[in-house]
Amino acid sequence: MLTALNSILTNSINSLGFNCSEELSKFAQVRTLTPIKTIKAFSEYVSGIH
């Protein structure tokens, strides 16, 4: 699934006229997904969901 997401992200950025490498797309995914996972983990901790 992440491979497909990476491909979509790379193609979307390139379609806007930017020259985006696959590595840049992977970096963007990590920078986006890390805060989401952190927020999810914190909210589960606060609400008592394990």
Phi and psi restraints in degrees (range 20) as a CNS / XPLOR table:
assign (resid 1 and name C) (resid 2 and name N)
       (resid 2 and name CA) (resid 2 and name C) 1.0 -65.5 20.0 2
assign (resid 2 and name N) (resid 2 and name CA)
       (resid 2 and name C) (resid 3 and name N) 1.0 -31.3 20.0 2
assign (resid 2 and name C) (resid 3 and name N)
       (resid 3 and name CA) (resid 3 and name C) 1.0 -63.9 20.0 2
assign (resid 3 and name N) (resid 3 and name CA)
       (resid 3 and name C) (resid 4 and name N) 1.0 -43.4 20.0 2
assign (resid 3 and name C) (resid 4 and name N)
       (resid 4 and name CA) (resid 4 and name C) 1.0 -65.4 20.0 2
assign (resid 4 and name N) (resid 4 and name CA)
       (resid 4 and name C) (resid 5 and name N) 1.0 -42.1 20.0 2
assign (resid 4 and name C) (resid 5 and name N)
       (resid 5 and name CA) (resid 5 and name C) 1.0 -62.5 20.0 2
assign (resid 5 and name N) (resid 5 and name CA)
       (resid 5 and name C) (resid 6 and name N) 1.0 -41.3 20.0 2
assign (resid 5 and name C) (resid 6 and name N)
       (resid 6 and name CA) (resid 6 and name C) 1.0 -62.3 20.0 2
assign (resid 6 and name N) (resid 6 and name CA)
       (resid 6 and name C) (resid 7 and name N) 1.0 -43.5 20.0 2
assign (resid 6 and name C) (resid 7 and name N)
       (resid 7 and name CA) (resid 7 and name C) 1.0 -63.8 20.0 2
assign (resid 7 and name N) (resid 7 and name CA)
       (resid 7 and name C) (resid 8 and name N) 1.0 -43.0 20.0 2
assign (resid 7 and name C) (resid 8 and name N)
       (resid 8 and name CA) (resid 8 and name C) 1.0 -63.6 20.0 2
assign (resid 8 and name N) (resid 8 and name CA)
       (resid 8 and name C) (resid 9 and name N) 1.0 -44.2 20.0 2
assign (resid 8 and name C) (resid 9 and name N)
       (resid 9 and name CA) (resid 9 and name C) 1.0 -63.0 20.0 2
assign (resid 9 and name N) (resid 9 and name CA)
       (resid 9 and name C) (resid 10 and name N) 1.0 -45.6 20.0 2
assign (resid 9 and name C) (resid 10 and name N)
       (resid 10 and name CA) (resid 10 and name C) 1.0 -61.0 20.0 2
assign (resid 10 and name N) (resid 10 and name CA)
       (resid 10 and name C) (resid 11 and name N) 1.0 -47.5 20.0 2
assign (resid 10 and name C) (resid 11 and name N)
       (resid 11 and name CA) (resid 11 and name C) 1.0 -64.2 20.0 2
assign (resid 11 and name N) (resid 11 and name CA)
       (resid 11 and name C) (resid 12 and name N) 1.0 -38.3 20.0 2
assign (resid 11 and name C) (resid 12 and name N)
       (resid 12 and name CA) (resid 12 and name C) 1.0 -64.7 20.0 2
assign (resid 12 and name N) (resid 12 and name CA)
       (resid 12 and name C) (resid 13 and name N) 1.0 -45.2 20.0 2
assign (resid 12 and name C) (resid 13 and name N)
       (resid 13 and name CA) (resid 13 and name C) 1.0 -65.2 20.0 2
assign (resid 13 and name N) (resid 13 and name CA)
       (resid 13 and name C) (resid 14 and name N) 1.0 -42.3 20.0 2
assign (resid 13 and name C) (resid 14 and name N)
       (resid 14 and name CA) (resid 14 and name C) 1.0 -66.1 20.0 2
assign (resid 14 and name N) (resid 14 and name CA)
       (resid 14 and name C) (resid 15 and name N) 1.0 -32.4 20.0 2
assign (resid 14 and name C) (resid 15 and name N)
       (resid 15 and name CA) (resid 15 and name C) 1.0 -68.2 20.0 2
assign (resid 15 and name N) (resid 15 and name CA)
       (resid 15 and name C) (resid 16 and name N) 1.0 -19.8 20.0 2
assign (resid 15 and name C) (resid 16 and name N)
       (resid 16 and name CA) (resid 16 and name C) 1.0 -83.3 20.0 2
assign (resid 16 and name N) (resid 16 and name CA)
       (resid 16 and name C) (resid 17 and name N) 1.0 -2.3 20.0 2
assign (resid 16 and name C) (resid 17 and name N)
       (resid 17 and name CA) (resid 17 and name C) 1.0 101.4 20.0 2
assign (resid 17 and name N) (resid 17 and name CA)
       (resid 17 and name C) (resid 18 and name N) 1.0 4.0 20.0 2
assign (resid 17 and name C) (resid 18 and name N)
       (resid 18 and name CA) (resid 18 and name C) 1.0 -93.3 20.0 2
assign (resid 18 and name N) (resid 18 and name CA)
       (resid 18 and name C) (resid 19 and name N) 1.0 154.5 20.0 2
assign (resid 18 and name C) (resid 19 and name N)
       (resid 19 and name CA) (resid 19 and name C) 1.0 -101.1 20.0 2
assign (resid 19 and name N) (resid 19 and name CA)
       (resid 19 and name C) (resid 20 and name N) 1.0 97.0 20.0 2
assign (resid 19 and name C) (resid 20 and name N)
       (resid 20 and name CA) (resid 20 and name C) 1.0 -108.5 20.0 2
assign (resid 20 and name N) (resid 20 and name CA)
       (resid 20 and name C) (resid 21 and name N) 1.0 125.7 20.0 2
assign (resid 20 and name C) (resid 21 and name N)
       (resid 21 and name CA) (resid 21 and name C) 1.0 -83.4 20.0 2
assign (resid 21 and name N) (resid 21 and name CA)
       (resid 21 and name C) (resid 22 and name N) 1.0 162.4 20.0 2
assign (resid 21 and name C) (resid 22 and name N)
       (resid 22 and name CA) (resid 22 and name C) 1.0 -62.9 20.0 2
assign (resid 22 and name N) (resid 22 and name CA)
       (resid 22 and name C) (resid 23 and name N) 1.0 -35.3 20.0 2
assign (resid 22 and name C) (resid 23 and name N)
       (resid 23 and name CA) (resid 23 and name C) 1.0 -64.8 20.0 2
assign (resid 23 and name N) (resid 23 and name CA)
       (resid 23 and name C) (resid 24 and name N) 1.0 -37.9 20.0 2
assign (resid 23 and name C) (resid 24 and name N)
       (resid 24 and name CA) (resid 24 and name C) 1.0 -65.1 20.0 2
assign (resid 24 and name N) (resid 24 and name CA)
       (resid 24 and name C) (resid 25 and name N) 1.0 -38.6 20.0 2
assign (resid 24 and name C) (resid 25 and name N)
       (resid 25 and name CA) (resid 25 and name C) 1.0 -64.0 20.0 2
assign (resid 25 and name N) (resid 25 and name CA)
       (resid 25 and name C) (resid 26 and name N) 1.0 -41.1 20.0 2
assign (resid 25 and name C) (resid 26 and name N)
       (resid 26 and name CA) (resid 26 and name C) 1.0 -63.3 20.0 2
assign (resid 26 and name N) (resid 26 and name CA)
       (resid 26 and name C) (resid 27 and name N) 1.0 -41.4 20.0 2
assign (resid 26 and name C) (resid 27 and name N)
       (resid 27 and name CA) (resid 27 and name C) 1.0 -61.6 20.0 2
assign (resid 27 and name N) (resid 27 and name CA)
       (resid 27 and name C) (resid 28 and name N) 1.0 -43.2 20.0 2
assign (resid 27 and name C) (resid 28 and name N)
       (resid 28 and name CA) (resid 28 and name C) 1.0 -62.9 20.0 2
assign (resid 28 and name N) (resid 28 and name CA)
       (resid 28 and name C) (resid 29 and name N) 1.0 -38.9 20.0 2
assign (resid 28 and name C) (resid 29 and name N)
       (resid 29 and name CA) (resid 29 and name C) 1.0 -63.1 20.0 2
assign (resid 29 and name N) (resid 29 and name CA)
       (resid 29 and name C) (resid 30 and name N) 1.0 -44.8 20.0 2
assign (resid 29 and name C) (resid 30 and name N)
       (resid 30 and name CA) (resid 30 and name C) 1.0 -63.1 20.0 2
assign (resid 30 and name N) (resid 30 and name CA)
       (resid 30 and name C) (resid 31 and name N) 1.0 -43.2 20.0 2
assign (resid 30 and name C) (resid 31 and name N)
       (resid 31 and name CA) (resid 31 and name C) 1.0 -66.4 20.0 2
assign (resid 31 and name N) (resid 31 and name CA)
       (resid 31 and name C) (resid 32 and name N) 1.0 -27.1 20.0 2
assign (resid 31 and name C) (resid 32 and name N)
       (resid 32 and name CA) (resid 32 and name C) 1.0 -85.5 20.0 2
assign (resid 32 and name N) (resid 32 and name CA)
       (resid 32 and name C) (resid 33 and name N) 1.0 -44.6 20.0 2
assign (resid 32 and name C) (resid 33 and name N)
       (resid 33 and name CA) (resid 33 and name C) 1.0 -74.2 20.0 2
assign (resid 33 and name N) (resid 33 and name CA)
       (resid 33 and name C) (resid 34 and name N) 1.0 -31.1 20.0 2
assign (resid 33 and name C) (resid 34 and name N)
       (resid 34 and name CA) (resid 34 and name C) 1.0 -61.1 20.0 2
assign (resid 34 and name N) (resid 34 and name CA)
       (resid 34 and name C) (resid 35 and name N) 1.0 -49.9 20.0 2
assign (resid 34 and name C) (resid 35 and name N)
       (resid 35 and name CA) (resid 35 and name C) 1.0 -63.2 20.0 2
assign (resid 35 and name N) (resid 35 and name CA)
       (resid 35 and name C) (resid 36 and name N) 1.0 -35.8 20.0 2
assign (resid 35 and name C) (resid 36 and name N)
       (resid 36 and name CA) (resid 36 and name C) 1.0 -62.8 20.0 2
assign (resid 36 and name N) (resid 36 and name CA)
       (resid 36 and name C) (resid 37 and name N) 1.0 -44.8 20.0 2
assign (resid 36 and name C) (resid 37 and name N)
       (resid 37 and name CA) (resid 37 and name C) 1.0 -64.9 20.0 2
assign (resid 37 and name N) (resid 37 and name CA)
       (resid 37 and name C) (resid 38 and name N) 1.0 -38.4 20.0 2
assign (resid 37 and name C) (resid 38 and name N)
       (resid 38 and name CA) (resid 38 and name C) 1.0 -64.7 20.0 2
assign (resid 38 and name N) (resid 38 and name CA)
       (resid 38 and name C) (resid 39 and name N) 1.0 -45.2 20.0 2
assign (resid 38 and name C) (resid 39 and name N)
       (resid 39 and name CA) (resid 39 and name C) 1.0 -64.3 20.0 2
assign (resid 39 and name N) (resid 39 and name CA)
       (resid 39 and name C) (resid 40 and name N) 1.0 -41.8 20.0 2
assign (resid 39 and name C) (resid 40 and name N)
       (resid 40 and name CA) (resid 40 and name C) 1.0 -61.8 20.0 2
assign (resid 40 and name N) (resid 40 and name CA)
       (resid 40 and name C) (resid 41 and name N) 1.0 -46.7 20.0 2
assign (resid 40 and name C) (resid 41 and name N)
       (resid 41 and name CA) (resid 41 and name C) 1.0 -62.4 20.0 2
assign (resid 41 and name N) (resid 41 and name CA)
       (resid 41 and name C) (resid 42 and name N) 1.0 -42.0 20.0 2
assign (resid 41 and name C) (resid 42 and name N)
       (resid 42 and name CA) (resid 42 and name C) 1.0 -65.3 20.0 2
assign (resid 42 and name N) (resid 42 and name CA)
       (resid 42 and name C) (resid 43 and name N) 1.0 -43.5 20.0 2
assign (resid 42 and name C) (resid 43 and name N)
       (resid 43 and name CA) (resid 43 and name C) 1.0 -66.6 20.0 2
assign (resid 43 and name N) (resid 43 and name CA)
       (resid 43 and name C) (resid 44 and name N) 1.0 -35.5 20.0 2
assign (resid 43 and name C) (resid 44 and name N)
       (resid 44 and name CA) (resid 44 and name C) 1.0 -66.9 20.0 2
assign (resid 44 and name N) (resid 44 and name CA)
       (resid 44 and name C) (resid 45 and name N) 1.0 -37.8 20.0 2
assign (resid 44 and name C) (resid 45 and name N)
       (resid 45 and name CA) (resid 45 and name C) 1.0 -64.7 20.0 2
assign (resid 45 and name N) (resid 45 and name CA)
       (resid 45 and name C) (resid 46 and name N) 1.0 -45.7 20.0 2
assign (resid 45 and name C) (resid 46 and name N)
       (resid 46 and name CA) (resid 46 and name C) 1.0 -65.3 20.0 2
assign (resid 46 and name N) (resid 46 and name CA)
       (resid 46 and name C) (resid 47 and name N) 1.0 -40.0 20.0 2
assign (resid 46 and name C) (resid 47 and name N)
       (resid 47 and name CA) (resid 47 and name C) 1.0 -83.7 20.0 2
assign (resid 47 and name N) (resid 47 and name CA)
       (resid 47 and name C) (resid 48 and name N) 1.0 -6.0 20.0 2
assign (resid 47 and name C) (resid 48 and name N)
       (resid 48 and name CA) (resid 48 and name C) 1.0 82.7 20.0 2
assign (resid 48 and name N) (resid 48 and name CA)
       (resid 48 and name C) (resid 49 and name N) 1.0 14.4 20.0 2
assign (resid 48 and name C) (resid 49 and name N)
       (resid 49 and name CA) (resid 49 and name C) 1.0 -85.9 20.0 2
assign (resid 49 and name N) (resid 49 and name CA)
       (resid 49 and name C) (resid 50 and name N) 1.0 132.0 20.0 2
